[in-house]
Amino acid sequence: MRILYVAAGTPIPGTHGGSVHALQLCRGLAAAGNEVHLVAQAPDRAARPTAVLDDVILHALPRRPLLAQLEWTLWRQVRRIARQVRPDVVIERFYTFGGTGLLAARAIGVPAVLEVNSPARPYPGSLRDRLDALTLVRPIHRWRHWQLGTACRYYSTAAVLLPEGLRQRTTVVVNGVDCQRIRPGAALPDSGPLRCVFVSSFRPWHGAADLVDATIEAMATGADLHLTCIGEGPTWEEARRRASRSAAAERIAFIGQVPHDEIPRHLASSHLGIAPFSPRHFRALELGWFWSPIKIFEYLAAGLPVLTADIPELRDLLPETVARFYPADDARALAVQLTSLAGQRAELRRASIAARQLAEERYAWERQAAMVDGVLTEALAELR
């Protein structure tokens, strides 16, 4: 089938989770024999209007920084692309102020499927929804309701993101990983420090401060560790300052943002991947845990066991053969786990094999794309 995937506000190529997700999923759909057109923001002003990335035809929208939060204003450009491509079905990556793909699908008379990775319903901690409720016409609620009503099918990283009445028509599709691009490296020696890696955009809920504090505490008790932190973001500077004031400063490296193509090299030189989430810093999680962290799947593909917060949904993703858990937001418990793992190299080697196998069998992008392909097939079948 010919697919038009619309992520109007997402820069592609890019290193952000949304950028990686959109491109990798489209690659998976193309590998399955579909003709895939991807509409996204140009990563820079020099980007060509049309390019081909691994059999995905990329249509770059012009960068409009002042209107970046109002994706719907790009609907004319997306409609023009849709009329040129003439897809069988349109996928839109949901955004509260989006809708460009849905408008384009309606204009050319094809079904639209909504990909939902962020809240598509109100939640108590949302300032946006509280302000909307103060108005008489409630424009945000009405626009979100229109988007949900226009799509004929939905897939999502978690059904709780959608209103209850739509969950029966929602297929859960978690994120994935390119197992060809990310592979285990050569076996690391058992001697020397336990090499840990943390990949993050350093949002408050990513737990960087807890990780730094826990690493410092574990080293103070004698644990032989080295931590590499990759990425940048709002809490990066504070985390770096905490590390620099400690005696462990030389064992905690902050290397900043790196191209996504360099991530496999850093993972391959590590023993353990860490994902220290801090749910209390993200009010949207009042809906329930809906994250599907790409970094966890990349850790697995690199053969890295995972140390992460003890959250039921993460336990569903990660059996104990590949993961260790600690109570969320408890830096001291995280330090205890780091200290314990530093002395368990044989167990980590066994977990490494299981991690890679899990990535290949359950989380490869090809598998996730096959699930989306099934959703699209159902949407088209309803028209026949």
CORHU-V732161 format. One record per helix or strand of 2 or more residues. SS is the DSSP state (h for helix, s for strand). FROM is the first residue (numbers start at 1). TO is the last residue. Records with the same first field share a line. If there is no record, write none. Layout:
BEGIN
SS->FROM-TO, FROM-TO
END
This chain:
BEGIN
s->2-11, 35-41, 50-53, 56-61, 89-93, 111-116, 153-156, 170-172, 194-199, 225-230, 252-256, 272-275, 305-309, 323-326
h->17-31, 65-67, 71-85, 100-108, 127-133, 139-150, 159-161, 164-169, 204-206, 208-220, 236-244, 249-251, 260-268, 279-281, 283-287, 294-301, 312-317, 331-342, 345-363, 365-381
END
